[in-house]
Amino acid sequence: MNQPLPQPARHKRPLKLSTLVSLMIGAVIITVLLSVHLLYYVQIENFTKMHIKDKAIAVARTLASSPEIQRGLTLPPDSGIIQPIAVEVQKRDCLLFIVVVNMQGIRLSHPNPDNIGKHFVGDDFIPALKGEENVSVNHGVLVEALRAFTPVYNAQHQQIGVVAVGISLDDVTQQINQSRWNIFWTVIFGALVGLLGILILVRRLKRILFGLEPHEISTLFEERQAILESIKEGVIAVDEHSRVSLINQAARQLLSETSTQAPLTGDVIPASSIMLSHLHDALHHGRAWHDEKLNVRGRTLISNTVPVRSGQRIIGAVCTFRDKTEISELMLRLDGMVNYVDTLSERSHEFMNKLHVILGLLHMKNYSQLEAFILKTANGYQTEIGSLLQKIKSPLIAGFLLTKINRASSSGHRLMLSDASDLPNNGSEEQIAVLITVLGNLIENALEALGQQSQGEIHVLLHYQNGWLACEVSDDGPGIPAEQLTTIFEKGVSSKGSERGVGLFLVRQQIDSLGGNVTVESEPGVYTQFLVQLPWGRGVSIQ
């Protein structure tokens, strides 16, 4: 049987911001209002009963202290003094009944005049006959009621009767229900006010968030993070208090390589930071920096810094920087390859001419001279190019040395590579760039020192061993005076006039950046020799 194809997963459509906020805040408001309503719903009955009880006791106490009631209790039950007063108060206060009884429990007043003179129904008035106020719920000759009893005393503080005030429980229930409805309408009003607040809040949030939905904001944030982490430029942003608010992976890597510790989000940028000094200038002075070069630990960085403004106030700054060392190394590598190709092109022209000579000797059948010419040509190639390529495995360095050999030859001098030379092709781009800078400056200085001297010689030795490269460049020129040997690597020190003395300073700076060292020996009129030691190989730790 054919198995049904799996259905693609359906992504649940995310809620809109207005719907989400309305549901969340509405749920909170309704929960709070219902909680309050339930709390009052439980308490309102007790509160209402307590209010009615206090009302009944207050009326009973007022009547018990009335002189007319006290005088009526001293007369016979059929005197008719108390009944009119009780009926008037009952109607005025909307009470079920007001009954005044003497110490024998005989009614002296009642809503039904036929019950006057009869005994009070119920045992709940007995405590009042003993001088104690009490409240109870009981059923007499009328309906079930809340009944309050208060003793009556004469002027000699002798108890002469009891005043009983009754309020129908139906009236109590009606007041309770009325209070509950008040709470219900309060809840409805609170919900309407909350709904209006939700609408205002949603509109405000939509305006703040530029009309974006939550899933759109999260998507934009993820895309921004992916873009920041994918670009090779370092990006770092700080707020008005110089705290890092954003930093991408490229910036962390560059800062960790060029400083003791890369800052993290929330860290304060130190004022002593060389790389990030422009951030402080942008924050405090609002100045923008474009394509500024920074030299940090032998690496050249290109930095751009701009302030971030909100109206007229500076609220932060953003700095982007990239490593120019890689570009410089690539340019040096291309220059080396161009030199290498140019040298091979020159050699190809020479060999073409030699091939024409060989062809001419073949036509003339002068075999003895042909043999001698071929042997001389082969030996010359082996000596100059073949030997060089066997010793120098790096095409960049080999092409560079071939160019310098031709330059020395055109200047009437000789540049010779020592037979002990051995340079493997395992150096990093930074190490190769530094070696080219060092060799170029030392060889050019040697050619300038030889000057018009005829048949001057420059010797170069490149020897690799145990992760270190020893480089020697010597010449038989006029040498360096002894008093200049200690200051020769300082900037501006030169015997060739003003505005010179940069080459050896650059050599020393480049060597120090790799953790190497350089020394010089010279004997005036005899020789000058520079000895350089560099870490070589991609696995070598560079300080």
C-alpha positions in Angstrom: 0.0 0.0 0.0 1.2 3.5 -0.7 2.1 5.4 2.4 0.5 8.8 2.6 2.9 11.7 2.1 3.8 13.6 5.2 2.0 16.9 5.5 4.2 20.0 5.8 4.2 21.4 9.3 1.9 24.4 9.5 3.4 27.3 11.4 0.9 28.8 13.8 0.2 32.4 12.9 1.6 34.7 15.6 -0.8 37.0 17.4 -0.7 40.7 16.6 0.7 43.1 19.2 -2.7 44.7 19.8 -4.3 41.3 20.4 -1.5 40.0 22.6 -1.4 43.1 24.8 -5.2 43.3 25.0 -5.5 39.7 26.0 -2.7 39.9 28.6 -3.7 43.2 30.3 -7.5 42.3 29.9 -6.8 39.0 31.7 -5.0 40.8 34.5 -7.7 43.4 34.9 -10.5 40.9 34.9 -8.7 38.7 37.4 -8.1 41.6 39.7 -11.7 42.8 39.4 -13.2 39.4 39.9 -11.0 38.8 42.9 -12.1 42.0 44.5 -15.7 41.3 43.6 -15.5 37.8 45.2 -13.9 39.2 48.3 -16.6 41.8 48.8 -19.3 39.3 47.9 -18.2 37.2 50.8 -17.9 40.2 53.2 -20.9 42.3 52.1 -23.5 40.1 53.8 -21.7 40.3 57.2 -21.2 44.0 56.7 -24.8 44.6 55.9 -26.1 42.5 58.8 -23.7 44.3 61.1 -25.1 47.7 59.8 -28.7 46.6 60.3 -27.9 45.2 63.7 -26.4 48.5 64.8 -29.4 50.3 63.4 -31.8 48.1 65.4 -29.9 48.5 68.6 -29.6 52.3 68.1 -33.4 52.6 67.7 -34.0 50.3 70.7 -31.7 52.4 72.9 -33.3 55.6 71.8 -36.8 54.3 72.7 -35.5 52.8 76.0 -34.2 56.3 77.0 -37.5 58.0 76.1 -39.3 59.4 79.2 -42.7 58.6 77.6 -41.8 55.0 77.1 -40.5 54.9 80.7 -43.7 56.5 82.0 -45.9 54.1 79.9 -44.2 51.1 81.5 -45.2 52.3 84.9 -48.9 52.5 83.9 -51.4 49.6 83.2 -51.0 47.8 79.8 -54.2 49.3 78.5 -53.0 52.9 79.1 -52.3 53.3 75.3 -49.3 55.7 75.8 -46.6 53.5 74.2 -48.5 52.2 71.1 -48.7 55.6 69.2 -45.0 56.3 69.8 -43.9 52.8 68.6 -46.1 52.9 65.5 -44.7 56.3 64.5 -41.0 55.3 64.9 -41.7 52.0 63.1 -43.1 53.7 60.1 -40.4 56.4 60.1 -37.5 53.9 60.2 -39.2 51.3 58.0 -39.0 48.6 60.7 -40.9 45.3 60.9 -42.0 46.0 64.5 -41.3 47.8 67.7 -42.6 45.9 70.7 -42.3 47.2 74.3 -42.9 44.6 77.0 -42.9 45.0 80.8 -41.1 42.8 83.2 -43.8 40.1 83.0 -43.3 39.8 79.2 -46.7 41.5 78.4 -46.7 43.5 75.1 -47.5 47.1 75.5 -47.2 47.8 71.8 -47.4 45.8 68.5 -48.0 46.4 64.8 -51.1 44.3 65.3 -53.2 46.0 68.1 -54.9 42.7 68.8 -51.6 41.3 70.2 -51.3 44.1 72.8 -51.6 42.7 76.3 -50.5 39.3 75.2 -47.3 37.6 76.2 -44.2 38.0 74.0 -43.4 35.0 71.8 -39.9 33.7 71.9 -37.2 33.0 74.5 -34.6 35.4 73.0 -35.9 38.3 75.0 -35.2 36.6 78.3 -31.6 37.8 78.5 -32.9 41.4 78.1 -35.2 40.9 81.1 -32.0 40.2 83.0 -30.5 43.5 81.9 -28.4 42.3 78.9 -28.7 43.6 75.4 -28.9 40.9 72.8 -29.6 40.4 69.1 -31.1 37.3 67.5 -32.9 36.0 64.4 -36.2 34.4 65.3 -39.8 33.9 64.1 -42.5 35.4 66.3 -46.1 36.1 65.3 -44.9 37.9 62.2 -42.2 36.8 59.7 -38.7 35.7 60.5 -36.7 38.8 61.6 -33.5 40.2 63.1 -34.6 41.2 66.6 -32.7 43.6 68.9 -33.5 43.7 72.7 -32.6 46.6 75.0 -33.6 46.8 78.7 -35.5 49.9 80.0 -34.6 51.5 83.3 -36.4 54.2 85.4 -34.8 57.2 87.1 -33.7 55.0 90.0 -31.9 52.7 87.5 -34.3 49.9 88.1 -35.3 47.8 85.1 -38.9 48.3 84.2 -39.2 46.6 80.8 -37.6 45.7 77.4 -37.7 47.4 74.0 -37.7 44.9 71.1 -37.0 46.2 67.5 -37.4 43.9 64.6 -36.2 44.2 61.0 -37.5 41.7 58.4 -34.8 39.4 56.9 -36.3 40.0 53.5 -35.3 43.7 53.9 -31.8 42.5 55.0 -31.5 40.3 51.9 -32.7 43.1 49.7 -30.1 45.5 51.0 -27.4 42.8 50.6 -28.4 42.2 47.0 -28.5 45.9 46.3 -24.9 46.3 47.7 -23.8 43.3 45.5 -25.3 45.0 42.4 -23.4 48.1 43.2 -20.2 46.0 43.3 -21.2 44.4 40.0 -21.6 47.8 38.3 -18.3 48.9 39.8 -16.7 45.9 38.2 -18.3 46.7 34.8 -17.1 50.4 35.1 -13.6 49.3 36.0 -13.5 46.9 33.0 -14.6 49.6 30.7 -11.9 52.0 32.0 -9.3 49.2 31.7 -10.4 48.6 28.1 -10.0 52.2 27.3 -6.5 52.2 28.9 -5.6 49.1 26.9 -6.6 50.8 23.6 -4.5 53.9 24.5 -1.5 51.7 25.5 -1.7 49.6 22.4 -1.7 52.7 20.1 1.2 54.1 22.1 3.2 50.9 21.8 2.5 50.6 18.1 3.8 54.2 17.6 6.9 53.5 19.6 7.6 50.2 17.8 7.0 51.8 14.3 4.0 49.6 13.7 6.0 46.4 13.9 4.6 43.2 15.3 6.5 41.2 18.0 7.5 38.4 15.5 8.7 41.1 13.1 10.8 42.7 15.8 12.4 39.3 16.8 13.1 38.6 13.1 14.7 42.0 12.6 16.8 41.4 15.7 18.0 38.0 14.6 18.8 39.4 11.2 20.7 42.3 12.7 22.7 39.9 14.9 23.5 37.6 11.9 24.6 40.6 9.8 26.8 42.0 12.7 28.4 38.6 13.2 29.0 37.9 9.5 30.8 41.1 8.6 34.5 41.2 8.9 34.6 44.8 10.2 34.6 45.2 14.0 31.6 47.1 15.3 31.3 48.5 18.8 28.7 50.9 20.2 28.7 52.7 23.5 26.0 54.7 25.4 26.4 58.2 26.9 28.1 56.7 30.0 30.8 54.9 27.9 29.2 51.5 28.5 29.4 49.0 25.7 25.9 48.4 24.3 26.8 46.4 21.3 29.9 44.5 20.1 30.2 41.9 17.4 32.5 38.9 17.1 35.0 40.6 14.7 35.4 43.5 17.2 35.9 41.1 20.1 38.5 39.2 18.2 40.5 42.3 17.0 40.4 43.8 20.5 41.5 40.5 22.1 44.5 40.4 19.7 45.5 44.0 20.2 44.7 44.7 23.8 44.9 42.9 27.1 41.2 42.2 27.4 38.3 42.7 25.0 35.3 44.6 26.6 32.0 42.8 27.1 28.5 44.2 26.8 27.9 46.5 29.8 31.6 47.2 30.4 32.9 50.8 30.6 35.4 51.7 27.9 38.7 52.7 29.6 39.9 56.2 28.8 43.4 54.8 28.2 42.3 52.5 25.3 44.3 53.4 22.2 42.0 51.8 19.8 38.8 53.3 21.3 40.1 56.8 22.2 38.0 58.3 19.4 34.8 57.0 21.1 35.5 59.3 24.1 36.1 62.2 21.7 32.9 61.5 19.8 30.9 61.3 23.1 32.2 64.4 24.8 32.8 66.7 21.8 30.6 65.2 19.0 33.5 64.9 16.6 33.4 62.3 13.9 36.5 60.4 12.7 36.8 58.9 9.3 39.4 56.4 8.0 41.8 57.1 10.9 44.9 54.8 11.0 45.8 53.3 14.3 49.0 51.4 14.9 48.5 48.9 17.7 51.1 46.2 18.4 52.5 46.2 14.9 49.0 46.1 13.3 47.5 48.8 11.3 43.7 49.4 11.8 41.4 51.7 9.9 38.8 53.2 12.2 35.6 55.2 11.7 33.8 56.8 14.6 30.6 58.8 14.7 28.4 60.2 17.5 24.8 59.1 17.9 22.4 62.0 18.5 18.9 62.3 19.7 17.9 65.8 18.7 20.7 68.0 19.9 21.8 65.6 22.6 24.6 63.0 22.2 23.3 59.6 23.5 26.2 57.4 22.3 28.8 56.6 19.7 29.6 53.9 17.2 33.0 52.8 16.1 33.9 50.5 13.2 37.4 49.3 12.4 39.1 46.8 10.2 42.5 45.3 10.0 44.6 46.9 7.3 47.4 44.5 7.9 45.7 41.8 5.8 45.3 44.3 2.9 48.9 45.3 3.2 50.0 41.7 3.3 47.9 40.9 0.3 49.5 43.9 -1.6 52.9 42.7 -0.6 52.1 39.2 -1.8 50.8 40.6 -5.1 53.9 42.8 -5.5 56.1 39.8 -4.8 54.3 37.7 -7.4 54.5 40.6 -10.0 58.2 40.9 -9.3 58.6 37.1 -9.7 56.7 37.2 -13.0 58.7 40.2 -14.2 61.9 38.5 -13.4 60.9 35.3 -15.2 59.8 37.4 -18.2 63.2 39.1 -18.3 64.8 35.7 -18.1 62.6 34.3 -20.8 63.7 37.1 -23.2 67.3 36.3 -22.4 66.7 32.6 -23.1 65.0 33.5 -26.3 68.1 35.3 -27.4 70.2 32.4 -26.4 68.0 30.0 -28.3 68.6 32.2 -31.4 72.3 31.9 -30.8 72.0 28.2 -30.5 70.0 28.0 -33.6 72.6 30.1 -35.5 75.4 27.8 -34.3 73.4 24.8 -35.4 73.0 26.3 -38.9 76.7 27.0 -39.1 77.5 23.5 -37.7 79.9 24.9 -35.2 79.3 22.2 -32.7 82.3 22.9 -30.5 81.2 26.4 -29.7 77.5 25.2 -29.5 78.5 22.7 -26.8 80.4 25.3 -24.8 77.6 27.9 -25.0 74.9 25.4 -23.9 77.1 24.3 -20.9 77.7 27.9 -19.9 74.0 28.7 -20.2 72.9 25.7 -18.1 75.5 26.4 -15.4 74.4 30.1 -15.3 70.7 29.1 -14.8 71.6 26.5 -12.2 73.7 29.1 -10.4 71.3 32.0 -10.5 67.7 30.7 -10.6 67.7 27.0 -10.0 69.9 27.3 -7.0 67.7 30.1 -5.6 64.5 28.2 -6.0 66.0 25.1 -4.3 67.0 27.1 -1.2 64.0 29.5 -1.0 60.8 27.6 -1.1 58.5 30.7 -0.7 57.6 32.0 -4.1 57.1 35.5 -2.7 60.6 35.7 -1.1 62.2 34.0 -4.1 60.6 36.5 -6.5 61.6 39.4 -4.2 65.2 38.2 -4.1 65.4 37.7 -7.9 64.3 41.4 -8.3 66.9 42.6 -5.8 69.6 40.4 -7.6 68.7 42.1 -10.9 68.7 45.5 -9.3 72.1 45.0 -7.7 73.4 43.7 -11.1 72.1 46.8 -12.9 73.8 49.0 -10.2 77.2 47.3 -11.0 77.2 45.2 -7.8 76.5 41.6 -6.9 73.9 40.2 -4.5 74.7 36.6 -3.6 72.6 34.1 -1.6 74.6 31.9 0.7 74.7 28.2 -0.1 73.7 27.5 3.5 70.4 29.3 3.0 67.3 27.2 3.6 63.8 28.9 3.9 60.7 26.6 3.9 57.4 27.9 2.7 55.6 27.7 6.1 55.6 31.3 7.2 52.4 33.2 7.9 51.4 36.2 5.8 52.4 38.6 8.6 55.9 37.0 8.9 56.4 37.1 5.1 55.4 40.7 5.0 57.8 41.6 7.9 60.7 39.6 6.2 60.2 41.4 2.9 60.2 44.8 4.7 63.4 43.9 6.6 65.2 42.5 3.6 64.1 45.4 1.3 65.4 48.0 3.7 68.6 46.3 4.5 69.5 45.5 0.9 68.6 49.0 -0.3 70.7 50.5 2.5 73.6 48.3 1.4 73.2 49.4 -2.2 73.2 53.0 -1.2 76.2 52.4 1.0 78.1 50.8 -1.9 77.3 53.8 -4.1 79.7 54.3 -6.9 82.0 51.6 -5.6 82.8 49.1 -8.4 82.0 45.5 -8.0 80.5 45.7 -4.5 79.1 42.6 -3.0 76.1 42.0 -0.8 75.7 38.6 0.9 72.3 37.3 2.2 71.8 34.3 4.4 68.4 32.9 5.3 68.5 29.8 7.6 65.5 28.2 9.3 65.8 26.0 12.4 63.5 25.0 15.2 60.8 27.6 14.4 63.2 30.5 14.1 64.6 32.2 11.0 68.1 33.7 11.1 68.6 36.4 8.5 72.1 37.9 7.7 72.6 40.8 5.3 76.2 42.0 4.9 78.1 44.2 2.5 81.8 45.3 1.9 80.9 48.9 1.8 82.4 51.8 3.8 80.8 50.6 7.1 79.1 52.5 10.0 81.0 54.7 12.4 81.2 53.2 15.9 79.5 56.2 17.6 76.3 55.6 15.4 75.9 51.9 16.1 73.9 52.5 19.4 71.5 55.0 17.8 71.2 53.6 14.2 67.7 52.2 14.8 66.3 55.4 16.2 63.9 57.4 14.1 65.6 60.3 12.2 69.1 59.0 12.8 71.0 58.8 9.4 74.3 59.7 7.8 72.5 60.4 4.5 71.2 63.8 5.3 68.0 65.3 6.8 64.5 63.8 6.5 66.0 60.3 6.5 66.5 57.6 9.1 63.1 55.9 8.7 64.1 52.6 7.1 66.0 51.0 10.0 63.4 52.4 12.5 60.7 50.6 10.5 62.9 47.5 10.4 63.2 47.5 14.2 59.5 48.2 14.7 58.4 45.4 12.4 60.8 42.9 14.0 59.6 43.8 17.5 56.0 43.3 16.5 56.8 39.6 15.8 58.9 39.2 19.0 62.2 39.0 17.1 65.5 40.9 17.5 68.1 42.6 15.4 71.8 43.4 15.9 74.4 45.1 13.8 78.2 44.8 13.5 80.4 47.1 11.4 84.1 47.8 10.8 84.6 51.1 8.9 86.1 50.5 5.4 85.7 46.7 5.8 82.1 45.4 6.2 78.7 45.9 7.7 76.5 43.0 8.9 72.9 42.9 10.2 71.7 39.8 12.0 68.0 39.3 12.4 66.1 36.6 14.2 62.4 36.1 13.6 59.9 33.5 14.7 58.9 31.5 11.6 56.0 29.2 11.0 52.2 29.3 11.6 52.5 27.3 14.8 55.0 29.8 16.4 53.6 31.9 19.2 54.0 35.6 18.5 54.3 37.8 21.6 
